[in-house]
Amino acid sequence: MIRRLKHWAYRHQHPERHRCLETLLANQTLSAAQLRQQQLAEFAELLRHASVQVPYYRERYRNTSLTNLSPDAIRALPILRKDDVVQHRDALLDDHADRATLRIGHTGGSTGKPLAYYYDPHKHELMRAGMMRSYRGSGWRPGEKILNFWGARQDVKPRGLRKRVEDFIAAETTIGAYEYTEADLARWVDEIQRYRPVLLQGYASILAELARYILDQGLRIPDTLKGVYSTAEMLHDWQRQRMEAAFACKVYNQYGSREIPNIACECRHGNQHIFTDMVYLESVHEEGEDKLLVTSLTNRVMPFIRYDIGDAGTLKDGDCPCGSPFPMMEMGVCRSNDLIRTPHGKIVYPSYFIHLLDGLEGVTQYQFVQTAFDKMTLNLLASRRLTAEEQAHLGTRIAREVDADMTLEIRHVEAIPRTRSGKHRFVLRDFV
């Protein structure tokens, strides 16, 4: 009864969000062919809008035919790079946008290319509706409790009386997890046991650390949990296994970004489905990797068309046993600036470095940073210092298995800072 009352109040508080959700849920009843036809029609309408009302695209498409849109015609359109967004932010804005209602979002940080973008309240409401649709895949229903562990300090609002009331009505609360100690992990477990959420959501690295603490301490988690939603970072297999062991429920990997949310989400069968009623996703082979290009079909204020989002992945054929009409994708093993490039031109995926420390006792957290073609730094947070023999062994392995000219410097540190957006990167390339 209380859950239904809270849901009624939440609908009354956010009517647009729930109108969007009803549309998104109706789209799930369409056939794959109907969704594809609808997607191409929305792409064509977006192009017409952008070529008329957005200065950047008006110039970019000046000599481009936008009729008879097909996948081949889409592939012929220019790619929007992050540098383009940085340099032409205002030119990417709709001429008729009401600037009084616009907000500025930020993405990227110290290890990526930071950029700012415009968005309006509708984008935010549609994003939240898209998240609610994803949650329903776990069996969650509106009004059931969600506990978020969020790593971006700027996204965690102070919990005054108004915020507490809003959280109560929404059946959702957020813990600021941008920094933590073992004592914080203990406190968070207490919060889970007290709050008894149906869903947990958070950054992969934070949830994996919380799961590690639960397993180490032999703690029990309430049986109310139906799912754990991992977001914002690459989800590694070892993190998924640790979370599912600790939380005793399925982990669902979400894919999206601040500038283009709700791109894809896993179903119960572990397949990641692309929300083609919200985005048009492509995979193109470029510079030795399968790059993902994404077009937001719902953003007219600041259109992102064939946007190089900086991630790797491929599209999958076939049908999923879950029965979803949405097509499937597979994420690559890394983001583009996680690829390690050696002095002799070899490209090494981050999974190599992630497993390099397997078997080493006392390691709490780590980060491999490539600072030059021939230099790698390992920042290590551990309960003990590695012995000279262990350090030499790691350096020897990298020289033998990665590149003979690559050297490894090991730094024992007291903390490994997250990026500005709160993410933890295990492996990254910190130079162009």
C-alpha positions as CSV (number, residue, x, y, z in Angstrom):
1,M,0.0,0.0,0.0
2,I,2.8,2.5,1.0
3,R,4.7,1.5,-2.2
4,R,1.7,2.3,-4.4
5,L,1.1,5.6,-2.6
6,K,4.7,6.7,-3.1
7,H,4.5,5.7,-6.7
8,W,1.4,7.8,-7.2
9,A,3.1,10.8,-5.6
10,Y,6.2,10.2,-7.8
11,R,4.1,10.1,-11.0
12,H,2.4,13.3,-9.9
13,Q,5.8,14.9,-9.3
14,H,7.4,13.8,-12.6
15,P,4.5,13.4,-15.2
16,E,6.8,13.9,-18.2
17,R,9.1,11.1,-17.0
18,H,6.2,8.7,-16.8
19,R,4.8,9.7,-20.2
20,C,8.2,9.0,-21.7
21,L,8.3,5.6,-19.8
22,E,4.9,4.6,-21.2
23,T,6.2,5.3,-24.8
24,L,9.4,3.4,-24.2
25,L,7.5,0.4,-22.8
26,A,5.1,0.5,-25.8
27,N,8.1,0.4,-28.1
28,Q,9.1,-3.0,-26.6
29,T,6.0,-4.5,-28.1
30,L,7.0,-3.6,-31.7
31,S,8.7,-6.2,-33.9
32,A,12.4,-5.9,-34.8
33,A,11.3,-4.8,-38.3
34,Q,9.0,-2.1,-37.0
35,L,11.7,-0.8,-34.7
36,R,14.2,-0.6,-37.5
37,Q,11.7,1.3,-39.8
38,Q,10.9,3.7,-36.9
39,Q,14.6,4.2,-36.2
40,L,15.5,5.1,-39.8
41,A,12.5,7.5,-39.9
42,E,13.6,9.2,-36.7
43,F,17.2,9.4,-38.1
44,A,15.9,11.1,-41.3
45,E,13.9,13.6,-39.3
46,L,16.9,14.4,-37.1
47,L,19.0,15.1,-40.2
48,R,16.4,17.4,-41.6
49,H,16.1,19.2,-38.3
50,A,19.9,19.5,-37.9
51,S,20.6,20.6,-41.4
52,V,18.1,23.5,-41.1
53,Q,18.3,24.6,-37.5
54,V,21.8,23.8,-36.2
55,P,24.7,25.9,-37.6
56,Y,27.3,23.3,-37.4
57,Y,25.4,20.7,-39.4
58,R,24.0,23.4,-41.8
59,E,27.6,24.0,-42.9
60,R,28.7,20.3,-42.6
61,Y,25.8,19.0,-44.7
62,R,25.8,21.9,-47.2
63,N,26.8,19.6,-50.2
64,T,25.3,16.3,-48.8
65,S,22.1,14.7,-50.1
66,L,19.9,13.9,-47.1
67,T,17.1,12.1,-49.1
68,N,16.6,8.3,-49.5
69,L,18.3,7.6,-46.2
70,S,19.7,4.1,-45.9
71,P,22.5,2.5,-43.8
72,D,24.9,3.1,-46.6
73,A,23.9,6.8,-46.8
74,I,24.4,7.1,-43.0
75,R,27.9,5.6,-43.3
76,A,28.8,8.3,-45.8
77,L,28.0,11.1,-43.3
78,P,30.9,12.7,-41.5
79,I,31.9,11.6,-38.0
80,L,31.5,13.9,-35.1
81,R,34.7,13.8,-32.9
82,K,35.1,15.0,-29.3
83,D,37.4,17.7,-30.6
84,D,34.5,19.0,-32.8
85,V,32.2,19.2,-29.8
86,V,34.8,21.1,-27.8
87,Q,35.6,23.5,-30.6
88,H,32.0,24.0,-31.9
89,R,29.8,23.7,-28.9
90,D,27.7,26.8,-29.5
91,A,27.5,26.0,-33.2
92,L,26.0,22.6,-32.3
93,L,23.1,24.3,-30.5
94,D,19.7,24.5,-32.1
95,D,19.1,28.1,-33.3
96,H,15.6,28.1,-31.7
97,A,16.7,26.6,-28.4
98,D,15.4,28.4,-25.3
99,R,18.7,29.2,-23.6
100,A,16.8,30.1,-20.4
101,T,15.9,26.5,-19.9
102,L,19.2,24.9,-20.9
103,R,21.7,23.3,-18.6
104,I,25.4,22.6,-19.2
105,G,26.7,19.1,-18.6
106,H,30.3,18.0,-18.4
107,T,31.9,14.7,-19.3
108,G,35.5,13.5,-19.4
109,G,38.2,14.5,-16.9
110,S,41.9,14.2,-16.1
111,T,42.4,11.0,-18.1
112,G,40.1,11.8,-21.1
113,K,39.1,14.8,-23.2
114,P,36.8,16.9,-21.1
115,L,33.9,18.5,-23.0
116,A,30.8,20.5,-22.1
117,Y,27.4,20.1,-23.8
118,Y,23.9,21.6,-23.6
119,Y,20.8,19.7,-22.6
120,D,17.2,20.6,-21.6
121,P,14.9,19.2,-18.9
122,H,13.3,16.9,-21.5
123,K,16.6,15.1,-22.0
124,H,16.9,14.5,-18.3
125,E,13.4,13.2,-17.9
126,L,13.8,10.9,-20.9
127,M,17.1,9.6,-19.5
128,R,15.4,8.8,-16.2
129,A,12.6,7.0,-18.0
130,G,15.1,5.0,-20.0
131,M,16.8,3.9,-16.7
132,M,13.4,2.9,-15.3
133,R,12.8,0.7,-18.3
134,S,16.2,-0.9,-17.9
135,Y,15.5,-1.6,-14.2
136,R,12.3,-3.5,-15.1
137,G,14.4,-6.2,-16.8
138,S,15.4,-7.4,-13.3
139,G,11.9,-7.6,-12.0
140,W,12.0,-4.2,-10.3
141,R,8.8,-2.2,-10.4
142,P,8.2,1.5,-9.7
143,G,8.1,2.3,-6.0
144,E,10.6,-0.4,-5.0
145,K,13.8,0.8,-3.4
146,I,17.0,1.6,-5.2
147,L,20.3,2.4,-3.5
148,N,22.9,4.2,-5.6
149,F,26.7,4.2,-4.9
150,W,27.9,7.2,-6.9
151,G,31.5,8.1,-7.6
152,A,31.1,11.6,-9.1
153,R,31.2,14.1,-6.3
154,Q,29.4,16.8,-8.3
155,D,26.4,14.5,-8.8
156,V,25.7,13.9,-5.1
157,K,23.4,16.6,-3.8
158,P,23.4,17.6,-0.1
159,R,20.7,15.6,1.8
160,G,18.6,18.4,3.2
161,L,14.9,18.0,4.2
162,R,13.7,18.6,0.6
163,K,16.1,16.0,-0.8
164,R,15.1,13.5,1.9
165,V,11.4,13.9,1.0
166,E,12.2,13.5,-2.7
167,D,14.2,10.4,-2.1
168,F,11.4,8.9,0.1
169,I,8.8,9.5,-2.6
170,A,11.1,8.2,-5.3
171,A,12.1,5.2,-3.1
172,E,15.6,6.0,-4.1
173,T,18.7,7.2,-2.2
174,T,22.3,7.9,-3.1
175,I,25.5,7.4,-1.2
176,G,28.5,9.5,-2.2
177,A,31.2,6.9,-2.9
178,Y,33.8,9.1,-4.5
179,E,36.2,8.2,-1.7
180,Y,36.1,5.6,1.0
181,T,37.9,3.6,3.7
182,E,37.2,0.1,5.2
183,A,35.1,1.9,7.8
184,D,33.0,3.4,5.0
185,L,32.5,0.0,3.4
186,A,31.2,-1.3,6.8
187,R,28.9,1.6,7.1
188,W,27.5,1.0,3.6
189,V,26.8,-2.6,4.3
190,D,24.9,-1.5,7.4
191,E,22.9,0.9,5.1
192,I,22.0,-1.9,2.7
193,Q,20.9,-4.1,5.6
194,R,18.8,-1.2,7.1
195,Y,17.4,0.1,3.8
196,R,16.7,-3.3,2.3
197,P,16.8,-2.1,-1.4
198,V,15.5,-4.1,-4.4
199,L,18.2,-2.7,-6.7
200,L,21.8,-1.5,-6.2
201,Q,23.3,0.7,-8.8
202,G,26.8,2.2,-9.1
203,Y,30.2,2.4,-10.6
204,A,31.7,-1.1,-11.3
205,S,34.9,-0.5,-9.3
206,I,32.9,0.8,-6.2
207,L,30.5,-2.1,-6.2
208,A,33.3,-4.6,-6.7
209,E,35.1,-3.1,-3.7
210,L,32.0,-3.3,-1.6
211,A,31.5,-7.0,-2.7
212,R,35.1,-7.7,-1.7
213,Y,34.5,-6.4,1.8
214,I,31.3,-8.4,2.1
215,L,33.0,-11.6,1.1
216,D,36.1,-11.0,3.2
217,Q,33.9,-10.3,6.3
218,G,31.5,-13.2,5.6
219,L,28.5,-10.8,5.8
220,R,24.9,-11.4,4.7
221,I,22.9,-9.2,2.4
222,P,19.1,-8.8,2.5
223,D,17.2,-11.2,0.2
224,T,15.2,-8.2,-1.1
225,L,17.8,-7.7,-3.9
226,K,16.7,-8.5,-7.4
227,G,19.6,-7.0,-9.3
228,V,22.8,-4.9,-9.3
229,Y,23.2,-2.4,-12.1
230,S,26.8,-1.6,-13.0
231,T,27.4,1.7,-14.8
232,A,29.9,4.4,-15.8
233,E,33.0,2.1,-16.2
234,M,34.0,-1.1,-18.0
235,L,32.7,-4.1,-16.1
236,H,35.3,-6.8,-16.0
237,D,34.5,-10.5,-15.6
238,W,36.2,-10.8,-12.2
239,Q,34.2,-7.8,-10.9
240,R,30.9,-9.4,-12.1
241,Q,31.8,-12.7,-10.4
242,R,32.7,-11.0,-7.2
243,M,29.5,-9.0,-7.1
244,E,27.2,-11.9,-7.9
245,A,28.8,-13.9,-5.2
246,A,28.5,-11.2,-2.6
247,F,25.0,-9.8,-3.5
248,A,23.5,-13.2,-4.5
249,C,21.7,-11.8,-7.6
250,K,22.3,-11.0,-11.2
251,V,24.6,-8.1,-12.3
252,Y,23.3,-6.1,-15.3
253,N,25.8,-4.1,-17.3
254,Q,24.5,-0.7,-18.6
255,Y,26.1,1.2,-21.4
256,G,25.7,4.9,-22.0
257,S,27.4,8.2,-21.3
258,R,26.5,11.6,-19.9
259,E,26.1,13.2,-23.3
260,I,24.2,10.2,-24.7
261,P,22.6,8.0,-22.0
262,N,20.6,4.8,-22.4
263,I,22.5,3.3,-25.2
264,A,22.2,-0.4,-24.1
265,C,21.6,-2.6,-21.2
266,E,21.9,-6.3,-20.4
267,C,18.9,-8.6,-20.2
268,R,18.5,-11.7,-17.9
269,H,20.3,-13.8,-20.5
270,G,23.4,-11.6,-20.3
271,N,23.0,-10.1,-23.8
272,Q,23.4,-6.4,-24.2
273,H,20.4,-4.9,-26.1
274,I,20.7,-1.6,-28.0
275,F,17.8,0.8,-27.4
276,T,17.2,1.6,-31.0
277,D,14.2,3.8,-30.1
278,M,16.7,6.2,-28.5
279,V,19.9,5.7,-30.5
280,Y,21.4,4.6,-33.7
281,L,24.6,2.7,-33.0
282,E,27.3,1.7,-35.5
283,S,30.6,-0.2,-35.3
284,V,33.3,0.9,-37.7
285,H,36.8,-0.5,-38.0
286,E,39.3,2.3,-37.7
287,E,42.9,2.5,-36.6
288,G,43.0,-1.2,-35.7
289,E,39.9,-1.3,-33.5
290,D,36.1,-1.5,-33.8
291,K,35.0,1.9,-32.8
292,L,31.4,2.7,-31.8
293,L,29.6,5.6,-33.3
294,V,26.4,6.7,-31.7
295,T,23.6,9.0,-32.8
296,S,21.1,10.3,-30.3
297,L,17.7,10.1,-31.9
298,T,16.0,12.1,-29.2
299,N,18.2,15.2,-28.8
300,R,17.2,18.1,-30.9
301,V,18.7,20.8,-28.7
302,M,22.3,19.7,-29.4
303,P,22.3,16.8,-31.8
304,F,25.1,14.2,-31.6
305,I,25.2,12.6,-35.0
306,R,27.6,9.7,-35.7
307,Y,29.5,10.7,-32.6
308,D,32.8,8.9,-31.9
309,I,32.1,8.2,-28.2
310,G,35.6,6.7,-27.5
311,D,34.5,3.1,-26.9
312,A,35.1,-0.1,-28.8
313,G,32.5,-2.7,-29.6
314,T,30.7,-4.7,-32.2
315,L,27.0,-5.4,-33.2
316,K,25.7,-8.9,-32.9
317,D,23.3,-10.8,-35.2
318,G,20.6,-13.2,-34.0
319,D,17.8,-13.3,-31.6
320,C,17.9,-13.4,-27.8
321,P,16.0,-16.0,-25.7
322,C,14.6,-13.1,-23.7
323,G,12.4,-12.2,-26.7
324,S,13.4,-8.5,-26.8
325,P,13.0,-6.9,-30.3
326,F,16.1,-4.8,-29.7
327,P,19.3,-5.9,-31.4
328,M,22.4,-6.9,-29.5
329,M,25.9,-5.7,-29.2
330,E,29.2,-6.6,-27.5
331,M,31.4,-4.1,-25.8
332,G,35.1,-4.1,-26.6
333,V,37.5,-4.9,-23.9
334,C,38.4,-1.3,-23.4
335,R,37.9,2.3,-24.2
336,S,40.2,3.7,-26.9
337,N,42.6,5.5,-24.5
338,D,43.0,2.2,-22.6
339,L,44.8,0.7,-25.5
340,I,48.5,0.5,-24.9
341,R,50.7,1.2,-27.9
342,T,54.3,0.1,-27.8
343,P,57.5,1.5,-29.4
344,H,57.4,-1.2,-32.1
345,G,53.8,-0.5,-33.0
346,K,52.1,-3.3,-31.1
347,I,48.6,-2.7,-29.6
348,V,48.1,-4.3,-26.2
349,Y,44.6,-4.6,-24.7
350,P,44.3,-3.7,-21.0
351,S,43.2,-7.2,-20.0
352,Y,46.9,-8.2,-20.2
353,F,47.9,-5.7,-17.4
354,I,44.8,-6.5,-15.3
355,H,45.9,-10.1,-15.0
356,L,49.6,-9.2,-14.5
357,L,49.1,-8.9,-10.7
358,D,47.3,-12.2,-10.3
359,G,48.6,-14.1,-7.3
360,L,50.3,-11.1,-5.6
361,E,49.1,-10.9,-2.0
362,G,48.3,-7.6,-0.3
363,V,47.2,-5.6,-3.4
364,T,44.2,-3.4,-2.6
365,Q,44.1,-1.2,-5.7
366,Y,46.2,-0.5,-8.7
367,Q,46.5,1.5,-11.9
368,F,48.8,1.0,-14.9
369,V,49.5,4.3,-16.6
370,Q,51.4,4.5,-19.9
371,T,53.2,7.9,-20.0
372,A,55.2,7.4,-23.2
373,F,55.6,4.7,-25.8
374,D,58.4,3.1,-23.8
375,K,57.3,3.9,-20.2
376,M,54.7,2.3,-18.0
377,T,54.0,3.3,-14.4
378,L,52.2,1.1,-11.9
379,N,50.6,3.0,-9.1
380,L,50.0,0.5,-6.3
381,L,48.0,0.7,-3.1
382,A,48.9,-2.3,-1.0
383,S,49.3,-3.5,2.6
384,R,53.0,-4.2,1.9
385,R,55.7,-3.2,-0.4
386,L,56.5,-5.5,-3.3
387,T,59.9,-7.2,-2.9
388,A,62.7,-6.4,-5.2
389,E,62.3,-9.8,-6.8
390,E,58.6,-9.3,-7.4
391,Q,59.2,-5.9,-9.0
392,A,62.0,-7.2,-11.2
393,H,59.7,-10.1,-12.2
394,L,56.9,-7.7,-13.4
395,G,59.4,-5.6,-15.3
396,T,60.9,-8.7,-17.0
397,R,57.5,-10.0,-18.0
398,I,56.5,-6.7,-19.6
399,A,59.8,-6.5,-21.5
400,R,59.4,-10.1,-22.7
401,E,55.7,-10.2,-23.4
402,V,54.8,-6.6,-24.4
403,D,57.9,-4.8,-25.8
404,A,61.6,-5.2,-25.1
405,D,62.0,-1.4,-25.0
406,M,59.2,-0.8,-22.4
407,T,60.2,-0.1,-18.9
408,L,58.1,-0.3,-15.7
409,E,58.2,2.0,-12.8
410,I,56.4,0.9,-9.6
411,R,55.1,3.5,-7.2
412,H,53.7,2.6,-3.8
413,V,51.0,5.2,-3.1
414,E,48.6,6.0,-0.3
415,A,45.6,6.7,-2.7
416,I,44.8,6.4,-6.4
417,P,42.6,9.4,-7.3
418,R,39.5,8.8,-9.5
419,T,38.9,10.8,-12.6
420,R,36.9,14.0,-12.4
421,S,33.8,12.1,-13.2
422,G,34.5,9.7,-10.3
423,K,35.6,6.7,-12.4
424,H,38.5,4.4,-11.6
425,R,40.6,3.4,-14.6
426,F,42.7,0.3,-14.1
427,V,44.7,0.8,-17.3
428,L,45.1,4.0,-19.3
429,R,47.2,5.7,-21.8
430,D,48.1,9.2,-20.6
431,F,49.6,10.7,-23.7
432,V,48.6,11.1,-27.3
